[in-house]
Amino acid sequence: MGSVYAGLMASAGHEVHAVTLWQPHVEAIRARGLRVSGFSGDRTVRLASASVTTDGIGPCDLVVIATKAFDVEAAAQSCRGLIGPATVVQTIQNGLGSPERVAMHVDPDRLAVGVVGGYGASIPEWGHAHHNGLEVTWFGRYAGLPKERLEAAARIWRSSGFDVALHDDVKSMVWKKVIMNVAYSGTACLTGLTIGQILENGDAWAVASACSLEAVQVAGALRVELGLADPIAHVRNLGSRIPRARPSMLLDAMAGRRGEVDAINGAISRLGAELGVPTPVNDVVVQLIRARESLLGT
């Protein structure tokens, strides 16, 4: 996802520095440029820099933390040298809990929470990001970020081709994405199916929709106002727009990497237990994925 953001922003003329833990990705970008293909077209751009550290970059207008949920604290700590007097920090992760962890290391009053969906992003090869859509790009203020700075950050995205919406109710914004994440992420990870195949397969959709319904019930217990007349129809509609997409948890499983189940389906199980809301389908999905991941590195 971060490579899609970086490529489109650089293509629009912004000075973009990419920081990633993937050294082969850095080397490919330095050698050939960053290629972004798919819904937005096919382009190869040169970035201002690509590295595995933030050393030498200096203060930026906008810092985007687009790591996995389990890496956000390390990323927040490493971006301190990028923050100047007017810098906006946007944290964009799947699931729940990441903004709170970032706010332990970054001034909450310069922090924005981001939700993106319907991208279907992947890395077919080092130096190349592909995406299937640009459906949802939402931001809201975590705490006391001045509205004019949030708007300034949004202008950077909009100038790069993203259709950005700003939200006052950040909880509602986040949960609208969460109920989609829990439907497709764990189900795809366990079955190997794309989002479209999940929608077409009765057994897979039964699991996916049950995971989402449990998340809706947890959101209700938290008094989160989703503002959706039919949340499951919303999940189905967004998924139908990117039928060929593989959720990131499936891509991680295919690559033999740890996924974000604890921040997505696991967050629903955890909150459900705290609130007394049964979440049996999410519980089983989490247990099966953890069992699979226990074999990583063996």
Backbone as CSV, one residue per row, in Angstrom:
resi,resn,N_x,N_y,N_z,CA_x,CA_y,CA_z,C_x,C_y,C_z
1,MET,0.829,-1.195,0.000,0.000,0.000,0.000,0.868,1.253,0.000
2,GLY,1.893,1.257,0.835,2.779,2.409,0.890,3.433,2.693,-0.445
3,SER,3.734,1.652,-1.205,4.347,1.856,-2.523,3.362,2.478,-3.494
4,VAL,2.083,2.136,-3.385,1.066,2.779,-4.232,0.989,4.266,-3.905
5,TYR,0.926,4.581,-2.606,0.883,6.001,-2.212,2.112,6.736,-2.749
6,ALA,3.289,6.151,-2.521,4.540,6.805,-2.904,4.613,7.022,-4.409
7,GLY,4.242,5.999,-5.178,4.337,6.098,-6.625,3.417,7.156,-7.205
8,LEU,2.180,7.212,-6.733,1.239,8.189,-7.275,1.588,9.603,-6.820
9,MET,2.072,9.745,-5.592,2.478,11.080,-5.135,3.707,11.575,-5.892
10,ALA,4.662,10.699,-6.136,5.846,11.100,-6.904,5.464,11.427,-8.340
11,SER,4.529,10.667,-8.899,4.080,10.917,-10.259,3.425,12.289,-10.390
12,ALA,2.810,12.763,-9.290,2.169,14.079,-9.286,3.156,15.208,-9.050
13,GLY,4.424,14.883,-8.826,5.445,15.912,-8.678,5.886,16.192,-7.259
14,HIS,5.388,15.432,-6.297,5.812,15.632,-4.920,7.171,14.979,-4.669
15,GLU,7.914,15.537,-3.726,9.183,14.935,-3.306,8.870,13.827,-2.308
16,VAL,9.132,12.593,-2.701,8.718,11.436,-1.898,9.935,10.615,-1.499
17,HIS,10.026,10.334,-0.216,11.065,9.457,0.327,10.389,8.191,0.846
18,ALA,10.853,7.035,0.417,10.272,5.760,0.837,11.203,5.075,1.831
19,VAL,10.601,4.573,2.909,11.345,3.821,3.921,10.649,2.479,4.105
20,THR,11.367,1.404,3.937,10.790,0.065,4.043,11.800,-0.878,4.672
21,LEU,11.302,-1.929,5.301,12.179,-2.946,5.868,12.693,-3.905,4.804
22,TRP,12.136,-3.840,3.585,12.488,-4.785,2.522,13.671,-4.265,1.713
23,GLN,14.870,-4.713,2.024,16.062,-4.273,1.306,16.000,-4.576,-0.189
24,PRO,15.485,-5.752,-0.611,15.397,-5.990,-2.061,14.473,-4.998,-2.775
25,HIS,13.449,-4.538,-2.085,12.539,-3.539,-2.664,13.281,-2.215,-2.849
26,VAL,14.062,-1.846,-1.842,14.868,-0.629,-1.926,15.834,-0.701,-3.106
27,GLU,16.519,-1.810,-3.238,17.513,-1.944,-4.294,16.866,-1.868,-5.683
28,ALA,15.691,-2.481,-5.830,14.995,-2.448,-7.119,14.532,-1.030,-7.445
29,ILE,14.010,-0.313,-6.443,13.552,1.066,-6.665,14.722,1.959,-7.043
30,ARG,15.839,1.778,-6.362,17.010,2.592,-6.689,17.521,2.301,-8.096
31,ALA,17.452,1.034,-8.479,18.014,0.647,-9.776,17.106,1.012,-10.948
32,ARG,15.787,0.783,-10.784,14.875,0.911,-11.930,13.759,1.928,-11.722
33,GLY,13.638,2.491,-10.522,12.485,3.309,-10.201,11.376,2.459,-9.613
34,LEU,10.327,3.112,-9.129,9.171,2.420,-8.558,8.069,2.347,-9.606
35,ARG,7.663,1.144,-9.928,6.564,0.948,-10.884,5.257,0.749,-10.121
36,VAL,4.208,1.450,-10.536,2.860,1.264,-10.001,1.940,0.947,-11.169
37,SER,1.267,-0.195,-11.108,0.388,-0.612,-12.194,-0.988,-0.942,-11.647
38,GLY,-1.946,-1.061,-12.558,-3.304,-1.450,-12.165,-4.324,-0.376,-12.447
39,PHE,-5.202,-0.161,-11.485,-6.352,0.721,-11.654,-5.958,2.133,-12.090
40,SER,-4.856,2.644,-11.572,-4.434,4.027,-11.866,-3.600,4.135,-13.130
41,GLY,-3.400,3.027,-13.822,-2.546,3.040,-15.003,-1.256,2.299,-14.732
42,ASP,-0.264,2.551,-15.557,1.037,1.877,-15.419,2.117,2.925,-15.592
43,ARG,2.888,3.160,-14.541,3.924,4.195,-14.597,5.128,3.742,-13.782
44,THR,6.268,4.256,-14.106,7.480,4.045,-13.324,8.040,5.419,-12.976
45,VAL,8.280,5.646,-11.698,8.704,6.971,-11.228,9.992,6.849,-10.420
46,ARG,10.717,7.947,-10.383,11.899,8.035,-9.530,11.520,8.746,-8.237
47,LEU,11.886,8.162,-7.114,11.638,8.771,-5.817,12.840,9.608,-5.409
48,ALA,12.615,10.543,-4.480,13.726,11.335,-3.960,14.739,10.442,-3.260
49,SER,14.241,9.401,-2.584,15.135,8.420,-1.969,14.334,7.181,-1.607
50,ALA,15.044,6.082,-1.458,14.473,4.834,-0.943,15.515,4.216,-0.036
51,SER,15.098,3.806,1.152,16.065,3.328,2.137,15.361,2.435,3.157
52,VAL,16.164,1.757,3.981,15.612,0.994,5.095,15.659,1.796,6.389
53,THR,16.132,3.045,6.311,16.150,3.918,7.482,15.671,5.313,7.076
54,THR,15.392,6.134,8.055,14.995,7.531,7.797,16.192,8.479,7.818
55,ASP,17.386,7.941,7.950,18.579,8.778,8.061,18.722,9.694,6.842
56,GLY,18.993,10.989,7.114,19.310,11.925,6.064,18.129,12.549,5.352
57,ILE,16.902,12.174,5.724,15.734,12.730,5.031,15.385,14.117,5.553
58,GLY,15.272,14.257,6.858,14.941,15.543,7.452,13.443,15.781,7.529
59,PRO,13.035,16.935,8.049,11.605,17.228,8.261,10.803,17.223,6.959
60,CYS,9.586,16.692,7.041,8.689,16.581,5.889,7.353,17.270,6.199
61,ASP,6.639,17.638,5.169,5.294,18.185,5.356,4.330,17.104,5.831
62,LEU,4.498,15.889,5.279,3.578,14.786,5.555,4.371,13.509,5.765
63,VAL,4.072,12.815,6.854,4.660,11.503,7.129,3.528,10.490,7.149
64,VAL,3.629,9.469,6.314,2.606,8.424,6.238,3.190,7.128,6.791
65,ILE,2.592,6.628,7.857,3.004,5.340,8.423,2.054,4.282,7.866
66,ALA,2.570,3.471,6.949,1.745,2.484,6.259,2.237,1.067,6.520
67,THR,2.811,0.855,7.693,3.347,-0.460,8.036,2.232,-1.416,8.463
68,LYS,2.606,-2.675,8.669,1.710,-3.608,9.335,1.446,-3.128,10.762
69,ALA,0.328,-3.566,11.318,-0.062,-3.113,12.652,0.996,-3.421,13.697
70,PHE,1.679,-4.565,13.562,2.650,-4.945,14.584,3.970,-4.184,14.472
71,ASP,4.114,-3.343,13.444,5.337,-2.559,13.275,5.134,-1.066,13.525
72,VAL,3.931,-0.650,13.941,3.664,0.793,13.992,4.485,1.513,15.055
73,GLU,4.729,0.874,16.188,5.492,1.566,17.230,6.928,1.810,16.781
74,ALA,7.534,0.812,16.164,8.900,0.997,15.667,8.938,2.078,14.595
75,ALA,7.931,2.099,13.732,7.882,3.118,12.688,7.681,4.500,13.289
76,ALA,6.812,4.603,14.286,6.568,5.902,14.931,7.836,6.427,15.588
77,GLN,8.581,5.545,16.228,9.835,5.957,16.858,10.851,6.410,15.811
78,SER,10.903,5.700,14.683,11.916,6.003,13.668,11.610,7.276,12.902
79,CYS,10.353,7.755,12.928,10.008,8.928,12.118,10.170,10.243,12.870
80,ARG,10.693,10.210,14.074,10.824,11.453,14.851,11.658,12.502,14.139
81,GLY,12.717,12.071,13.435,13.567,13.002,12.716,12.913,13.603,11.487
82,LEU,11.755,13.082,11.092,11.033,13.582,9.927,10.039,14.672,10.296
83,ILE,9.865,14.905,11.598,8.798,15.785,12.072,9.325,17.188,12.332
84,GLY,8.746,18.153,11.627,9.055,19.560,11.837,7.879,20.264,12.497
85,PRO,7.917,21.589,12.600,6.877,22.341,13.314,5.472,22.152,12.748
86,ALA,5.341,21.956,11.417,4.013,21.854,10.806,3.730,20.482,10.205
87,THR,4.541,19.484,10.548,4.375,18.155,9.962,3.086,17.495,10.430
88,VAL,2.386,16.858,9.491,1.232,16.008,9.806,1.672,14.558,9.673
89,VAL,1.346,13.743,10.675,1.642,12.312,10.648,0.335,11.560,10.468
90,GLN,0.258,10.768,9.417,-0.930,9.950,9.166,-0.572,8.485,9.372
91,THR,-1.366,7.799,10.167,-1.142,6.376,10.374,-2.296,5.608,9.741
92,ILE,-1.966,4.672,8.860,-2.971,3.953,8.067,-2.708,2.457,8.210
93,GLN,-3.501,1.777,9.023,-3.354,0.346,9.216,-4.709,-0.355,9.163
94,ASN,-4.669,-1.642,8.925,-5.857,-2.467,9.067,-6.171,-2.674,10.542
95,GLY,-7.435,-2.974,10.833,-7.798,-3.390,12.175,-7.881,-2.261,13.178
96,LEU,-7.656,-2.622,14.428,-7.859,-1.709,15.551,-6.597,-1.570,16.392
97,GLY,-6.428,-0.403,17.022,-5.392,-0.214,18.036,-4.131,0.490,17.591
98,SER,-3.889,0.609,16.280,-2.628,1.203,15.822,-2.496,2.685,16.159
99,PRO,-3.520,3.523,15.956,-3.341,4.943,16.284,-2.965,5.175,17.744
100,GLU,-3.539,4.393,18.629,-3.216,4.544,20.048,-1.746,4.233,20.317
101,ARG,-1.198,3.254,19.602,0.216,2.915,19.801,1.127,3.979,19.187
102,VAL,0.736,4.523,18.037,1.526,5.591,17.432,1.536,6.821,18.337
103,ALA,0.391,7.121,18.955,0.263,8.321,19.794,1.123,8.252,21.052
104,MET,1.653,7.074,21.378,2.583,6.980,22.501,3.956,7.546,22.144
105,HIS,4.223,7.714,20.841,5.546,8.141,20.395,5.515,9.413,19.553
106,VAL,4.327,9.809,19.089,4.151,11.001,18.264,3.124,11.895,18.951
107,ASP,3.346,13.192,18.943,2.401,14.136,19.531,0.995,13.868,18.991
108,PRO,0.039,13.504,19.829,-1.313,13.199,19.344,-1.955,14.348,18.583
109,ASP,-1.520,15.584,18.861,-2.133,16.738,18.208,-1.574,17.018,16.816
110,ARG,-0.667,16.185,16.335,-0.242,16.282,14.942,-0.598,14.995,14.183
111,LEU,-1.401,14.139,14.804,-1.689,12.811,14.259,-3.057,12.753,13.592
112,ALA,-3.098,12.157,12.396,-4.344,11.860,11.688,-4.468,10.352,11.517
113,VAL,-5.691,9.869,11.601,-5.981,8.450,11.410,-6.505,8.262,9.992
114,GLY,-5.957,7.271,9.297,-6.389,7.007,7.930,-7.046,5.655,7.787
115,VAL,-8.011,5.590,6.889,-8.664,4.333,6.517,-8.674,4.269,4.995
116,VAL,-8.126,3.212,4.448,-8.193,3.003,3.005,-8.794,1.634,2.741
117,GLY,-9.497,1.505,1.643,-10.130,0.236,1.315,-10.394,0.140,-0.176
118,GLY,-10.545,-1.081,-0.639,-10.813,-1.301,-2.047,-9.617,-1.047,-2.941
119,TYR,-8.417,-1.180,-2.399,-7.200,-1.006,-3.196,-6.726,-2.343,-3.777
120,GLY,-6.756,-3.387,-2.975,-6.270,-4.684,-3.442,-4.828,-4.636,-3.888
121,ALA,-3.960,-4.054,-3.046,-2.568,-3.838,-3.431,-1.704,-5.066,-3.182
122,SER,-0.702,-5.238,-4.036,0.245,-6.345,-3.888,1.588,-5.935,-4.491
123,ILE,2.604,-6.736,-4.213,3.948,-6.530,-4.780,4.256,-7.734,-5.680
124,PRO,3.977,-7.655,-6.987,4.261,-8.791,-7.869,5.737,-9.132,-7.950
125,GLU,6.558,-8.099,-7.827,8.017,-8.277,-7.832,8.609,-7.070,-7.130
126,TRP,9.856,-7.200,-6.701,10.483,-6.074,-6.014,10.525,-4.854,-6.942
127,GLY,10.181,-3.704,-6.386,10.166,-2.479,-7.158,8.892,-2.237,-7.931
128,HIS,7.886,-3.081,-7.744,6.647,-3.000,-8.530,5.449,-3.222,-7.612
129,ALA,4.573,-2.229,-7.507,3.322,-2.342,-6.747,2.154,-2.352,-7.719
130,HIS,1.198,-3.234,-7.493,0.000,-3.328,-8.324,-1.218,-3.105,-7.441
131,HIS,-2.241,-2.443,-7.977,-3.470,-2.290,-7.190,-4.693,-2.395,-8.091
132,ASN,-5.805,-2.867,-7.496,-7.022,-3.146,-8.244,-8.072,-2.056,-8.130
133,GLY,-7.853,-1.054,-7.296,-8.836,0.004,-7.130,-8.331,1.092,-6.211
134,LEU,-9.153,2.126,-6.035,-8.879,3.227,-5.099,-10.211,3.644,-4.478
135,GLU,-10.908,2.695,-3.883,-12.287,2.939,-3.493,-12.433,3.911,-2.320
136,VAL,-11.679,3.703,-1.253,-11.871,4.465,-0.012,-10.538,5.043,0.441
137,THR,-10.488,6.355,0.638,-9.333,7.025,1.240,-9.886,8.076,2.192
138,TRP,-9.923,7.731,3.470,-10.561,8.567,4.485,-9.549,8.965,5.552
139,PHE,-9.692,10.188,6.073,-8.850,10.644,7.171,-9.679,11.409,8.193
140,GLY,-9.210,11.352,9.433,-9.819,12.133,10.504,-8.765,12.477,11.534
141,ARG,-9.050,13.470,12.369,-8.097,13.910,13.389,-8.111,12.966,14.580
142,TYR,-6.932,12.524,15.019,-6.853,11.668,16.197,-7.190,12.443,17.457
143,ALA,-6.648,13.650,17.580,-6.884,14.468,18.785,-7.058,15.920,18.358
144,GLY,-6.037,16.750,18.597,-6.189,18.184,18.386,-5.506,18.733,17.158
145,LEU,-5.287,17.912,16.135,-4.672,18.390,14.906,-5.526,19.518,14.310
146,PRO,-4.925,20.697,14.054,-5.711,21.785,13.445,-6.323,21.349,12.114
147,LYS,-7.563,21.749,11.911,-8.280,21.308,10.712,-7.582,21.754,9.442
148,GLU,-6.945,22.945,9.465,-6.274,23.420,8.263,-5.083,22.546,7.880
149,ARG,-4.439,21.923,8.882,-3.325,21.020,8.576,-3.846,19.698,8.012
150,LEU,-4.969,19.227,8.538,-5.577,18.025,7.977,-5.967,18.269,6.527
151,GLU,-6.519,19.439,6.255,-6.901,19.793,4.887,-5.675,19.894,3.981
152,ALA,-4.582,20.447,4.511,-3.359,20.571,3.712,-2.818,19.196,3.333
153,ALA,-2.864,18.267,4.278,-2.422,16.902,3.988,-3.330,16.249,2.952
154,ALA,-4.629,16.494,3.084,-5.575,15.922,2.120,-5.310,16.435,0.718
155,ARG,-4.882,17.694,0.599,-4.604,18.249,-0.727,-3.454,17.523,-1.409
156,ILE,-2.479,17.069,-0.626,-1.379,16.299,-1.211,-1.921,15.020,-1.844
157,TRP,-2.784,14.326,-1.132,-3.384,13.093,-1.653,-4.245,13.380,-2.880
158,ARG,-5.103,14.398,-2.773,-6.010,14.690,-3.891,-5.246,15.073,-5.146
159,SER,-4.166,15.824,-4.982,-3.365,16.224,-6.142,-2.698,15.024,-6.801
160,SER,-2.645,13.904,-6.084,-1.994,12.687,-6.583,-2.993,11.679,-7.140
161,GLY,-4.270,12.057,-7.199,-5.270,11.195,-7.817,-6.162,10.431,-6.870
162,PHE,-6.026,10.683,-5.566,-6.844,9.981,-4.582,-8.109,10.791,-4.285
163,ASP,-9.235,10.105,-4.171,-10.507,10.733,-3.827,-10.653,10.687,-2.306
164,VAL,-10.258,11.775,-1.644,-10.158,11.803,-0.180,-11.432,12.371,0.437
165,ALA,-11.892,11.714,1.508,-12.983,12.242,2.325,-12.470,12.414,3.751
166,LEU,-12.826,13.531,4.378,-12.432,13.799,5.757,-13.635,13.563,6.678
167,HIS,-13.381,12.923,7.805,-14.449,12.513,8.721,-14.227,13.103,10.116
168,ASP,-15.298,13.541,10.717,-15.237,14.020,12.099,-15.358,12.867,13.095
169,ASP,-16.168,11.854,12.765,-16.374,10.712,13.649,-15.367,9.626,13.282
170,VAL,-14.209,9.674,13.922,-13.118,8.759,13.564,-13.468,7.316,13.916
171,LYS,-14.148,7.100,15.029,-14.516,5.727,15.405,-15.401,5.089,14.344
172,SER,-16.411,5.819,13.904,-17.283,5.294,12.857,-16.498,5.017,11.588
173,MET,-15.611,5.928,11.213,-14.780,5.779,10.023,-13.964,4.495,10.084
174,VAL,-13.306,4.269,11.214,-12.455,3.087,11.368,-13.279,1.807,11.339
175,TRP,-14.400,1.795,12.035,-15.198,0.573,12.124,-15.858,0.208,10.800
176,LYS,-16.154,1.179,9.953,-16.688,0.845,8.633,-15.692,0.008,7.840
177,LYS,-14.403,0.258,8.035,-13.376,-0.560,7.381,-13.187,-1.878,8.117
178,VAL,-13.253,-1.854,9.438,-13.024,-3.068,10.217,-14.028,-4.158,9.847
179,ILE,-15.294,-3.791,9.673,-16.292,-4.832,9.376,-16.042,-5.454,8.004
180,MET,-15.331,-4.753,7.131,-14.931,-5.344,5.853,-13.671,-6.193,6.032
181,ASN,-12.694,-5.655,6.767,-11.458,-6.410,7.029,-11.745,-7.792,7.591
182,VAL,-12.591,-7.854,8.618,-12.802,-9.136,9.287,-13.534,-10.120,8.387
183,ALA,-14.324,-9.603,7.440,-15.026,-10.502,6.533,-14.058,-11.223,5.602
184,TYR,-13.194,-10.467,4.958,-12.382,-11.031,3.877,-10.985,-11.486,4.298
185,SER,-10.393,-10.839,5.293,-8.982,-11.107,5.596,-8.760,-12.534,6.087
186,GLY,-9.411,-12.892,7.184,-9.219,-14.225,7.724,-9.735,-15.306,6.804
187,THR,-10.882,-15.061,6.172,-11.472,-16.058,5.277,-10.558,-16.336,4.095
188,ALA,-10.009,-15.289,3.489,-9.098,-15.471,2.364,-7.821,-16.171,2.791
189,CYS,-7.307,-15.768,3.957,-6.069,-16.374,4.463,-6.217,-17.885,4.624
190,LEU,-7.381,-18.328,5.099,-7.595,-19.757,5.354,-7.964,-20.546,4.109
191,THR,-8.619,-19.897,3.137,-9.108,-20.621,1.970,-8.268,-20.427,0.721
192,GLY,-7.498,-19.346,0.665,-6.751,-19.031,-0.542,-7.577,-18.378,-1.622
193,LEU,-8.823,-18.016,-1.311,-9.723,-17.440,-2.302,-9.542,-15.925,-2.409
194,THR,-9.788,-15.395,-3.610,-9.849,-13.950,-3.789,-11.161,-13.434,-3.188
195,ILE,-11.305,-12.114,-3.127,-12.534,-11.543,-2.591,-13.739,-11.944,-3.444
196,GLY,-13.590,-11.902,-4.755,-14.689,-12.307,-5.619,-15.070,-13.763,-5.433
197,GLN,-14.087,-14.623,-5.261,-14.368,-16.044,-5.052,-15.061,-16.284,-3.718
198,ILE,-14.705,-15.506,-2.701,-15.404,-15.609,-1.414,-16.876,-15.244,-1.591
199,LEU,-17.136,-14.181,-2.333,-18.511,-13.747,-2.554,-19.323,-14.791,-3.320
200,GLU,-18.670,-15.525,-4.205,-19.372,-16.498,-5.044,-19.510,-17.867,-4.380
201,ASN,-18.719,-18.123,-3.363,-18.716,-19.437,-2.718,-19.580,-19.389,-1.465
202,GLY,-20.651,-20.173,-1.440,-21.591,-20.118,-0.329,-20.958,-20.415,1.014
203,ASP,-20.081,-21.410,1.069,-19.444,-21.767,2.333,-18.514,-20.654,2.811
204,ALA,-17.716,-20.113,1.883,-16.783,-19.051,2.261,-17.535,-17.790,2.685
205,TRP,-18.584,-17.443,1.954,-19.334,-16.237,2.308,-20.048,-16.410,3.654
206,ALA,-20.474,-17.626,3.973,-21.102,-17.853,5.278,-20.136,-17.513,6.406
207,VAL,-18.871,-17.907,6.249,-17.866,-17.580,7.259,-17.573,-16.078,7.257
208,ALA,-17.356,-15.505,6.076,-16.997,-14.090,5.971,-18.096,-13.189,6.536
209,SER,-19.333,-13.456,6.159,-20.434,-12.599,6.613,-20.681,-12.762,8.101
210,ALA,-20.459,-13.976,8.631,-20.616,-14.186,10.076,-19.546,-13.426,10.852
211,CYS,-18.315,-13.421,10.347,-17.248,-12.637,10.986,-17.625,-11.156,11.018
212,SER,-18.153,-10.670,9.900,-18.525,-9.261,9.817,-19.695,-8.945,10.748
213,LEU,-20.682,-9.826,10.797,-21.834,-9.588,11.665,-21.412,-9.536,13.132
214,GLU,-20.490,-10.392,13.528,-19.983,-10.344,14.904,-19.299,-8.997,15.177
215,ALA,-18.553,-8.486,14.187,-17.902,-7.188,14.354,-18.939,-6.069,14.486
216,VAL,-20.016,-6.158,13.718,-21.089,-5.170,13.825,-21.700,-5.203,15.233
217,GLN,-21.866,-6.394,15.786,-22.436,-6.516,17.127,-21.495,-5.958,18.189
218,VAL,-20.188,-6.165,18.013,-19.212,-5.585,18.935,-19.229,-4.062,18.830
219,ALA,-19.288,-3.548,17.611,-19.363,-2.096,17.418,-20.603,-1.531,18.105
220,GLY,-21.719,-2.255,18.016,-22.935,-1.812,18.682,-22.775,-1.757,20.183
221,ALA,-22.094,-2.762,20.734,-21.869,-2.774,22.179,-20.984,-1.615,22.620
222,LEU,-20.128,-1.152,21.719,-19.263,-0.004,22.005,-19.954,1.328,21.701
223,ARG,-21.186,1.250,21.249,-21.976,2.442,20.877,-21.342,3.216,19.724
224,VAL,-20.720,2.474,18.805,-20.193,3.073,17.586,-21.336,3.188,16.587
225,GLU,-21.551,4.374,16.057,-22.603,4.602,15.069,-22.014,4.414,13.671
226,LEU,-22.339,3.287,13.049,-21.789,3.009,11.728,-22.444,3.843,10.637
227,GLY,-23.680,4.223,10.840,-24.370,5.008,9.822,-24.670,4.223,8.563
228,LEU,-24.827,2.900,8.678,-25.092,2.034,7.536,-26.421,1.328,7.751
229,ALA,-27.329,1.450,6.803,-28.629,0.797,6.934,-28.483,-0.720,6.944
230,ASP,-27.559,-1.232,6.136,-27.314,-2.677,6.052,-25.810,-2.893,5.985
231,PRO,-25.146,-3.070,7.133,-23.684,-3.197,7.126,-23.163,-4.355,6.274
232,ILE,-23.852,-5.480,6.270,-23.359,-6.625,5.498,-23.482,-6.359,4.002
233,ALA,-24.543,-5.678,3.590,-24.657,-5.274,2.181,-23.531,-4.322,1.805
234,HIS,-23.155,-3.435,2.732,-22.030,-2.517,2.518,-20.739,-3.301,2.289
235,VAL,-20.509,-4.316,3.105,-19.306,-5.147,2.981,-19.311,-5.891,1.648
236,ARG,-20.455,-6.419,1.288,-20.564,-7.159,0.027,-20.350,-6.221,-1.171
237,ASN,-20.917,-5.031,-1.102,-20.808,-4.082,-2.205,-19.360,-3.653,-2.416
238,LEU,-18.647,-3.301,-1.333,-17.245,-2.898,-1.478,-16.397,-4.048,-2.021
239,GLY,-16.645,-5.249,-1.520,-15.889,-6.395,-2.002,-16.124,-6.676,-3.477
240,SER,-17.354,-6.462,-3.943,-17.674,-6.743,-5.348,-16.934,-5.828,-6.309
241,ARG,-16.396,-4.705,-5.805,-15.691,-3.772,-6.673,-14.248,-4.192,-6.946
242,ILE,-13.724,-5.109,-6.137,-12.344,-5.583,-6.333,-12.323,-7.119,-6.271
243,PRO,-13.037,-7.789,-7.160,-13.193,-9.244,-7.059,-11.896,-10.027,-7.198
244,ARG,-10.928,-9.482,-7.910,-9.678,-10.221,-8.121,-8.646,-9.992,-7.016
245,ALA,-8.973,-9.130,-6.079,-8.006,-8.770,-5.034,-7.813,-9.902,-4.029
246,ARG,-6.575,-10.008,-3.561,-6.240,-10.917,-2.467,-5.937,-10.061,-1.234
247,PRO,-6.676,-10.218,-0.136,-6.391,-9.432,1.062,-4.961,-9.640,1.545
248,SER,-4.449,-8.656,2.266,-3.046,-8.697,2.670,-2.713,-9.900,3.528
249,MET,-3.660,-10.378,4.330,-3.363,-11.556,5.149,-3.139,-12.796,4.293
250,LEU,-3.850,-12.901,3.176,-3.605,-14.008,2.248,-2.240,-13.846,1.587
251,LEU,-1.918,-12.622,1.152,-0.611,-12.392,0.530,0.518,-12.705,1.497
252,ASP,0.341,-12.340,2.766,1.359,-12.655,3.770,1.508,-14.163,3.934
253,ALA,0.373,-14.872,3.973,0.428,-16.332,4.119,1.120,-16.970,2.921
254,MET,0.819,-16.476,1.728,1.445,-17.020,0.517,2.947,-16.790,0.515
255,ALA,3.373,-15.686,1.142,4.804,-15.360,1.192,5.500,-15.957,2.407
256,GLY,4.757,-16.688,3.232,5.353,-17.282,4.427,5.655,-16.277,5.511
257,ARG,4.879,-15.164,5.525,5.093,-14.119,6.516,3.969,-14.128,7.548
258,ARG,4.263,-13.557,8.705,3.260,-13.322,9.724,2.239,-12.293,9.225
259,GLY,0.969,-12.517,9.521,-0.090,-11.603,9.122,-0.620,-10.799,10.299
260,GLU,-1.693,-10.053,10.036,-2.241,-9.118,11.015,-3.502,-9.642,11.698
261,VAL,-3.601,-10.929,11.880,-4.840,-11.475,12.433,-5.158,-10.913,13.809
262,ASP,-4.158,-10.622,14.626,-4.423,-10.117,15.979,-5.069,-8.736,15.951
263,ALA,-4.738,-7.912,14.943,-5.309,-6.569,14.852,-6.654,-6.565,14.147
264,ILE,-6.989,-7.638,13.433,-8.222,-7.663,12.642,-9.229,-8.605,13.312
265,ASN,-9.284,-9.860,12.911,-10.233,-10.789,13.532,-9.959,-10.956,15.016
266,GLY,-8.673,-10.939,15.388,-8.323,-11.093,16.797,-8.827,-9.953,17.658
267,ALA,-8.888,-8.747,17.099,-9.401,-7.606,17.856,-10.882,-7.783,18.158
268,ILE,-11.637,-8.381,17.243,-13.057,-8.629,17.474,-13.234,-9.673,18.570
269,SER,-12.439,-10.724,18.536,-12.504,-11.739,19.588,-12.166,-11.142,20.947
270,ARG,-11.128,-10.332,20.985,-10.671,-9.746,22.241,-11.722,-8.791,22.821
271,LEU,-12.239,-7.903,21.988,-13.249,-6.963,22.458,-14.551,-7.670,22.796
272,GLY,-14.897,-8.679,22.017,-16.111,-9.436,22.309,-16.053,-10.081,23.679
273,ALA,-14.890,-10.638,24.020,-14.724,-11.255,25.340,-14.850,-10.219,26.448
274,GLU,-14.289,-9.032,26.224,-14.368,-7.968,27.232,-15.791,-7.456,27.421
275,LEU,-16.555,-7.429,26.339,-17.890,-6.827,26.359,-19.006,-7.847,26.569
276,GLY,-18.658,-9.116,26.571,-19.685,-10.146,26.716,-20.466,-10.389,25.436
277,VAL,-19.857,-10.093,24.279,-20.492,-10.334,22.977,-19.873,-11.585,22.369
278,PRO,-20.663,-12.637,22.130,-20.093,-13.870,21.557,-19.525,-13.628,20.160
279,THR,-18.336,-14.173,19.908,-17.698,-14.041,18.588,-17.134,-15.400,18.156
280,PRO,-17.958,-16.444,18.099,-17.418,-17.790,17.862,-16.749,-17.974,16.508
281,VAL,-17.256,-17.327,15.465,-16.656,-17.533,14.141,-15.297,-16.850,14.060
282,ASN,-15.214,-15.614,14.517,-13.908,-14.956,14.556,-12.930,-15.719,15.441
283,ASP,-13.411,-16.262,16.550,-12.535,-17.020,17.449,-11.882,-18.189,16.720
284,VAL,-12.688,-18.949,15.966,-12.154,-20.108,15.253,-11.194,-19.674,14.147
285,VAL,-11.554,-18.636,13.415,-10.675,-18.122,12.353,-9.314,-17.734,12.941
286,VAL,-9.330,-17.027,14.066,-8.078,-16.606,14.701,-7.257,-17.813,15.137
287,GLN,-7.906,-18.783,15.754,-7.181,-19.954,16.241,-6.553,-20.741,15.096
288,LEU,-7.260,-20.883,13.990,-6.715,-21.621,12.855,-5.530,-20.884,12.222
289,ILE,-5.634,-19.570,12.110,-4.518,-18.813,11.524,-3.318,-18.822,12.448
290,ARG,-3.546,-18.692,13.740,-2.419,-18.772,14.679,-1.756,-20.140,14.627
291,ALA,-2.558,-21.191,14.475,-1.990,-22.541,14.372,-1.100,-22.642,13.133
292,ARG,-1.573,-22.085,12.017,-0.765,-22.101,10.792,0.517,-21.299,10.988
293,GLU,0.405,-20.113,11.577,1.574,-19.266,11.732,2.582,-19.826,12.735
294,SER,2.131,-20.750,13.598,3.053,-21.348,14.561,4.138,-22.178,13.847
295,LEU,3.881,-22.523,12.588,4.846,-23.320,11.832,5.873,-22.458,11.096
296,LEU,5.651,-21.132,11.079,6.596,-20.263,10.379,7.987,-20.367,11.007
297,GLY,8.959,-20.522,10.158,10.332,-20.599,10.644,10.746,-21.967,11.151
298,THR,9.835,-22.958,11.073,10.193,-24.297,11.545,10.621,-25.173,10.381
